Amino acid sequence: MLFWLSLAVFLVLLLGSIAFAALRGLELWRAFKRLSREAGSELDRITRTSAEIELHLQAAAASGTRLDAAVTRLGHSRARLNVLTSALADARASLGRVTAVYPRK
């Protein structure tokens, strides 16, 4: 009798542990599926964001190229302004020497 009782307890515990392990395995499988689904959507979001960043970087590079060209043009304009300012100063000095000789009315 004790043997059959022990066997029954063993079978109940065995079936209980199998059911417990099966439920935990099912829970783990569902968690894995949820993780892979969420990770997939996050990876898609990261991919889209990376593409947007790449577009912004390309636009920034193009803006940098335009800025370099503008700075070069500005340098040429400043040099031309310096030449014109110097010529104007020379002309005013010459005019000042001429008008210094003539009396004012």
TIFILO-609139 format. One record per atom (N, C-alpha, C): residue in one letter; atom name; x, y, z. Coordinates in nm, 3 decimals. Atoms other than C-alpha are relative to their C-alpha. Layout:
<pts>
[a, CA, [X, Y, Z]]
...
</pts>
This chain:
<pts>
[m, N, [0.081, -0.118, 0.000]]
[m, CA, [0.000, 0.000, 0.000]]
[m, C, [0.086, 0.126, 0.000]]
[l, N, [-0.089, -0.114, -0.007]]
[l, CA, [0.279, 0.241, 0.087]]
[l, C, [0.066, 0.025, -0.135]]
[f, N, [-0.061, -0.013, 0.133]]
[f, CA, [0.437, 0.173, -0.252]]
[f, C, [-0.093, 0.074, -0.094]]
[w, N, [0.095, -0.063, 0.092]]
[w, CA, [0.120, 0.272, -0.439]]
[w, C, [-0.027, 0.145, 0.038]]
[l, N, [0.018, -0.138, -0.045]]
[l, CA, [0.075, 0.580, -0.227]]
[l, C, [0.120, 0.084, -0.041]]
[s, N, [-0.121, -0.071, 0.040]]
[s, CA, [0.436, 0.682, -0.292]]
[s, C, [0.002, 0.021, -0.151]]
[l, N, [0.006, -0.011, 0.145]]
[l, CA, [0.390, 0.612, -0.662]]
[l, C, [-0.101, 0.107, -0.043]]
[a, N, [0.102, -0.101, 0.032]]
[a, CA, [0.074, 0.826, -0.670]]
[a, C, [0.051, 0.140, 0.030]]
[v, N, [-0.058, -0.131, -0.034]]
[v, CA, [0.249, 1.115, -0.492]]
[v, C, [0.106, 0.037, -0.103]]
[f, N, [-0.105, -0.025, 0.099]]
[f, CA, [0.541, 1.081, -0.732]]
[f, C, [-0.062, 0.042, -0.133]]
[l, N, [0.065, -0.034, 0.127]]
[l, CA, [0.311, 1.088, -1.036]]
[l, C, [-0.067, 0.137, 0.006]]
[v, N, [0.064, -0.132, -0.014]]
[v, CA, [0.116, 1.387, -0.904]]
[v, C, [0.107, 0.109, -0.003]]
[l, N, [-0.108, -0.100, 0.001]]
[l, CA, [0.439, 1.575, -0.835]]
[l, C, [0.065, 0.010, -0.138]]
[l, N, [-0.059, 0.000, 0.134]]
[l, CA, [0.581, 1.472, -1.173]]
[l, C, [-0.088, 0.075, -0.098]]
[l, N, [0.092, -0.069, 0.091]]
[l, CA, [0.270, 1.585, -1.360]]
[l, C, [-0.010, 0.149, 0.034]]
[g, N, [0.004, -0.141, -0.042]]
[g, CA, [0.260, 1.907, -1.155]]
[g, C, [0.123, 0.075, -0.047]]
[s, N, [-0.123, -0.067, 0.043]]
[s, CA, [0.623, 1.987, -1.230]]
[s, C, [0.005, 0.012, -0.153]]
[i, N, [0.006, -0.009, 0.146]]
[i, CA, [0.570, 1.909, -1.601]]
[i, C, [-0.094, 0.113, -0.042]]
[a, N, [0.094, -0.108, 0.030]]
[a, CA, [0.267, 2.139, -1.606]]
[a, C, [0.060, 0.136, 0.032]]
[f, N, [-0.065, -0.125, -0.038]]
[f, CA, [0.461, 2.409, -1.421]]
[f, C, [0.106, 0.039, -0.103]]
[a, N, [-0.105, -0.028, 0.099]]
[a, CA, [0.755, 2.379, -1.663]]
[a, C, [-0.062, 0.038, -0.135]]
[a, N, [0.066, -0.032, 0.127]]
[a, CA, [0.518, 2.384, -1.962]]
[a, C, [-0.058, 0.142, 0.004]]
[l, N, [0.053, -0.135, -0.012]]
[l, CA, [0.345, 2.699, -1.836]]
[l, C, [0.112, 0.105, -0.002]]
[r, N, [-0.114, -0.093, 0.002]]
[r, CA, [0.680, 2.869, -1.772]]
[r, C, [0.061, 0.008, -0.140]]
[g, N, [-0.052, 0.000, 0.137]]
[g, CA, [0.800, 2.763, -2.116]]
[g, C, [-0.090, 0.080, -0.094]]
[l, N, [0.095, -0.076, 0.081]]
[l, CA, [0.484, 2.904, -2.276]]
[l, C, [0.012, 0.150, 0.030]]
[e, N, [-0.018, -0.139, -0.039]]
[e, CA, [0.529, 3.227, -2.082]]
[e, C, [0.130, 0.056, -0.059]]
[l, N, [-0.128, -0.041, 0.058]]
[l, CA, [0.892, 3.244, -2.195]]
[l, C, [-0.013, 0.020, -0.150]]
[w, N, [0.021, -0.011, 0.144]]
[w, CA, [0.788, 3.185, -2.558]]
[w, C, [-0.076, 0.127, -0.035]]
[r, N, [0.078, -0.122, 0.025]]
[r, CA, [0.531, 3.465, -2.542]]
[r, C, [0.085, 0.125, 0.025]]
[a, N, [-0.087, -0.114, -0.029]]
[a, CA, [0.784, 3.700, -2.384]]
[a, C, [0.103, 0.018, -0.112]]
[f, N, [-0.097, -0.007, 0.110]]
[f, CA, [1.036, 3.615, -2.657]]
[f, C, [-0.065, 0.058, -0.125]]
[k, N, [0.070, -0.053, 0.117]]
[k, CA, [0.780, 3.681, -2.931]]
[k, C, [-0.027, 0.150, 0.017]]
[r, N, [0.027, -0.141, -0.026]]
[r, CA, [0.685, 4.013, -2.768]]
[r, C, [0.129, 0.082, -0.012]]
[l, N, [-0.129, -0.068, 0.009]]
[l, CA, [1.052, 4.109, -2.735]]
[l, C, [0.045, 0.014, -0.145]]
[s, N, [-0.043, -0.008, 0.139]]
[s, CA, [1.128, 4.025, -3.097]]
[s, C, [-0.087, 0.096, -0.079]]
[r, N, [0.090, -0.093, 0.069]]
[r, CA, [0.822, 4.220, -3.216]]
[r, C, [0.036, 0.145, 0.036]]
[e, N, [-0.036, -0.136, -0.043]]
[e, CA, [0.915, 4.527, -3.008]]
[e, C, [0.139, 0.038, -0.049]]
[a, N, [-0.135, -0.029, 0.049]]
[a, CA, [1.281, 4.499, -3.102]]
[a, C, [-0.003, 0.028, -0.150]]
[g, N, [0.012, -0.023, 0.144]]
[g, CA, [1.182, 4.479, -3.469]]
[g, C, [-0.053, 0.140, -0.029]]
[s, N, [0.054, -0.134, 0.023]]
[s, CA, [0.973, 4.794, -3.445]]
[s, C, [0.100, 0.107, 0.040]]
[e, N, [-0.102, -0.096, -0.040]]
[e, CA, [1.250, 4.974, -3.259]]
[e, C, [0.114, 0.005, -0.101]]
[l, N, [-0.105, 0.001, 0.103]]
[l, CA, [1.506, 4.864, -3.517]]
[l, C, [-0.048, 0.074, -0.125]]
[d, N, [0.055, -0.076, 0.112]]
[d, CA, [1.277, 5.000, -3.789]]
[d, C, [0.005, 0.150, 0.028]]
[r, N, [-0.005, -0.141, -0.037]]
[r, CA, [1.252, 5.330, -3.601]]
[r, C, [0.143, 0.053, -0.005]]
[i, N, [-0.140, -0.041, 0.003]]
[i, CA, [1.630, 5.344, -3.561]]
[i, C, [0.049, 0.012, -0.145]]
[t, N, [-0.038, -0.006, 0.141]]
[t, CA, [1.674, 5.272, -3.933]]
[t, C, [-0.055, 0.126, -0.065]]
[r, N, [0.059, -0.123, 0.056]]
[r, CA, [1.433, 5.553, -4.026]]
[r, C, [0.073, 0.124, 0.052]]
[t, N, [-0.069, -0.114, -0.059]]
[t, CA, [1.604, 5.793, -3.786]]
[t, C, [0.140, 0.013, -0.057]]
[s, N, [-0.134, -0.004, 0.059]]
[s, CA, [1.946, 5.699, -3.923]]
[s, C, [-0.005, 0.055, -0.142]]
[a, N, [0.014, -0.053, 0.136]]
[a, CA, [1.825, 5.770, -4.276]]
[a, C, [-0.024, 0.150, 0.003]]
[e, N, [0.023, -0.144, -0.014]]
[e, CA, [1.696, 6.110, -4.165]]
[e, C, [0.128, 0.073, 0.038]]
[i, N, [-0.126, -0.060, -0.041]]
[i, CA, [2.027, 6.186, -3.995]]
[i, C, [0.095, 0.007, -0.118]]
[e, N, [-0.086, 0.001, 0.118]]
[e, CA, [2.211, 6.088, -4.311]]
[e, C, [-0.039, 0.111, -0.096]]
[l, N, [0.045, -0.110, 0.086]]
[l, CA, [1.996, 6.330, -4.512]]
[l, C, [0.041, 0.135, 0.057]]
[h, N, [-0.041, -0.126, -0.064]]
[h, CA, [2.066, 6.606, -4.261]]
[h, C, [0.151, 0.022, -0.015]]
[l, N, [-0.145, -0.013, 0.017]]
[l, CA, [2.439, 6.534, -4.279]]
[l, C, [0.037, 0.037, -0.143]]
[q, N, [-0.025, -0.036, 0.139]]
[q, CA, [2.431, 6.550, -4.658]]
[q, C, [-0.035, 0.146, -0.024]]
[a, N, [0.039, -0.141, 0.015]]
[a, CA, [2.245, 6.882, -4.640]]
[a, C, [0.102, 0.091, 0.068]]
[a, N, [-0.101, -0.080, -0.070]]
[a, CA, [2.499, 7.010, -4.387]]
[a, C, [0.129, 0.007, -0.081]]
[a, N, [-0.120, -0.001, 0.083]]
[a, CA, [2.786, 6.906, -4.614]]
[a, C, [-0.017, 0.094, -0.119]]
[a, N, [0.026, -0.091, 0.112]]
[a, CA, [2.625, 7.088, -4.906]]
[a, C, [0.001, 0.144, 0.048]]
[s, N, [-0.002, -0.135, -0.056]]
[s, CA, [2.570, 7.393, -4.684]]
[s, C, [0.143, 0.044, 0.030]]
[g, N, [-0.141, -0.031, -0.027]]
[g, CA, [2.935, 7.375, -4.580]]
[g, C, [0.074, 0.038, -0.127]]
[t, N, [-0.062, -0.032, 0.129]]
[t, CA, [3.042, 7.375, -4.944]]
[t, C, [-0.043, 0.139, -0.046]]
[r, N, [0.050, -0.134, 0.038]]
[r, CA, [2.820, 7.676, -5.016]]
[r, C, [0.060, 0.106, 0.090]]
[l, N, [-0.059, -0.096, -0.093]]
[l, CA, [2.954, 7.847, -4.704]]
[l, C, [0.145, 0.029, -0.036]]
[d, N, [-0.139, -0.020, 0.042]]
[d, CA, [3.315, 7.793, -4.818]]
[d, C, [0.007, 0.090, -0.122]]
[a, N, [0.002, -0.084, 0.119]]
[a, CA, [3.230, 7.945, -5.156]]
[a, C, [-0.036, 0.143, 0.037]]
[a, N, [0.040, -0.134, -0.042]]
[a, CA, [3.059, 8.240, -4.987]]
[a, C, [0.114, 0.071, 0.073]]
[v, N, [-0.113, -0.059, -0.072]]
[v, CA, [3.359, 8.296, -4.758]]
[v, C, [0.109, 0.041, -0.098]]
[t, N, [-0.098, -0.035, 0.103]]
[t, CA, [3.589, 8.292, -5.061]]
[t, C, [-0.043, 0.127, -0.073]]
[r, N, [0.050, -0.122, 0.066]]
[r, CA, [3.368, 8.548, -5.238]]
[r, C, [0.011, 0.120, 0.091]]
[l, N, [-0.011, -0.109, -0.096]]
[l, CA, [3.362, 8.757, -4.922]]
[l, C, [0.144, 0.049, 0.010]]
[g, N, [-0.142, -0.040, -0.004]]
[g, CA, [3.742, 8.754, -4.908]]
[g, C, [0.038, 0.084, -0.121]]
[h, N, [-0.028, -0.077, 0.121]]
[h, CA, [3.761, 8.875, -5.269]]
[h, C, [-0.066, 0.138, 0.008]]
[s, N, [0.070, -0.128, -0.013]]
[s, CA, [3.501, 9.144, -5.198]]
[s, C, [0.070, 0.091, 0.100]]
[r, N, [-0.072, -0.081, -0.099]]
[r, CA, [3.689, 9.257, -4.889]]
[r, C, [0.130, 0.056, -0.057]]
[a, N, [-0.123, -0.048, 0.062]]
[a, CA, [4.013, 9.280, -5.086]]
[a, C, [-0.031, 0.114, -0.097]]
[r, N, [0.039, -0.106, 0.095]]
[r, CA, [3.837, 9.483, -5.356]]
[r, C, [-0.043, 0.126, 0.077]]
[l, N, [0.039, -0.113, -0.083]]
[l, CA, [3.682, 9.705, -5.086]]
[l, C, [0.122, 0.072, 0.054]]
[n, N, [-0.122, -0.062, -0.052]]
[n, CA, [4.026, 9.764, -4.935]]
[n, C, [0.070, 0.082, -0.108]]
[v, N, [-0.063, -0.074, 0.110]]
[v, CA, [4.164, 9.866, -5.276]]
[v, C, [-0.078, 0.127, -0.029]]
[l, N, [0.082, -0.118, 0.029]]
[l, CA, [3.870, 10.099, -5.341]]
[l, C, [0.009, 0.103, 0.113]]
[t, N, [-0.010, -0.091, -0.114]]
[t, CA, [3.892, 10.247, -4.990]]
[t, C, [0.134, 0.073, -0.003]]
[s, N, [-0.132, -0.062, 0.011]]
[s, CA, [4.263, 10.308, -5.036]]
[s, C, [0.003, 0.102, -0.112]]
[a, N, [0.004, -0.093, 0.112]]
[a, CA, [4.203, 10.472, -5.375]]
[a, C, [-0.082, 0.124, 0.037]]
[l, N, [0.081, -0.113, -0.042]]
[l, CA, [3.929, 10.691, -5.226]]
[l, C, [0.077, 0.088, 0.099]]
[a, N, [-0.080, -0.076, -0.096]]
[a, CA, [4.160, 10.794, -4.940]]
[a, C, [0.108, 0.080, -0.074]]
[d, N, [-0.101, -0.071, 0.080]]
[d, CA, [4.432, 10.883, -5.195]]
[d, C, [-0.064, 0.118, -0.073]]
[a, N, [0.068, -0.107, 0.073]]
[a, CA, [4.183, 11.086, -5.398]]
[a, C, [-0.038, 0.114, 0.094]]
[r, N, [0.035, -0.104, -0.097]]
[r, CA, [4.062, 11.274, -5.090]]
[r, C, [0.124, 0.076, 0.044]]
[a, N, [-0.123, -0.068, -0.041]]
[a, CA, [4.419, 11.347, -4.985]]
[a, C, [0.048, 0.093, -0.111]]
[s, N, [-0.040, -0.085, 0.111]]
[s, CA, [4.501, 11.480, -5.333]]
[s, C, [-0.092, 0.120, -0.010]]
[l, N, [0.096, -0.109, 0.006]]
[l, CA, [4.184, 11.687, -5.336]]
[l, C, [0.022, 0.096, 0.116]]
[g, N, [-0.027, -0.085, -0.116]]
[g, CA, [4.269, 11.817, -4.989]]
[g, C, [0.120, 0.088, -0.023]]
[r, N, [-0.117, -0.083, 0.031]]
[r, CA, [4.609, 11.937, -5.110]]
[r, C, [-0.034, 0.110, -0.099]]
[v, N, [0.039, -0.100, 0.102]]
[v, CA, [4.450, 12.115, -5.409]]
[v, C, [-0.087, 0.106, 0.064]]
[t, N, [0.092, -0.098, -0.059]]
[t, CA, [4.175, 12.281, -5.206]]
[t, C, [0.067, 0.081, 0.110]]
[a, N, [-0.070, -0.076, -0.102]]
[a, CA, [4.423, 12.391, -4.941]]
[a, C, [0.065, 0.124, -0.061]]
[v, N, [-0.066, -0.111, 0.067]]
[v, CA, [4.588, 12.622, -5.196]]
[v, C, [-0.100, 0.108, -0.035]]
[y, N, [0.102, -0.097, 0.040]]
[y, CA, [4.266, 12.790, -5.311]]
[y, C, [-0.076, 0.049, 0.123]]
[p, N, [0.072, -0.053, -0.115]]
[p, CA, [4.094, 13.021, -5.071]]
[p, C, [-0.150, -0.030, -0.014]]
[r, N, [0.143, 0.025, -0.001]]
[r, CA, [3.734, 12.958, -4.975]]
[r, C, [-0.074, 0.132, -0.002]]
[k, N, [0.080, -0.124, 0.006]]
[k, CA, [3.467, 13.210, -5.044]]
[k, C, [-0.102, 0.004, 0.106]]
</pts>
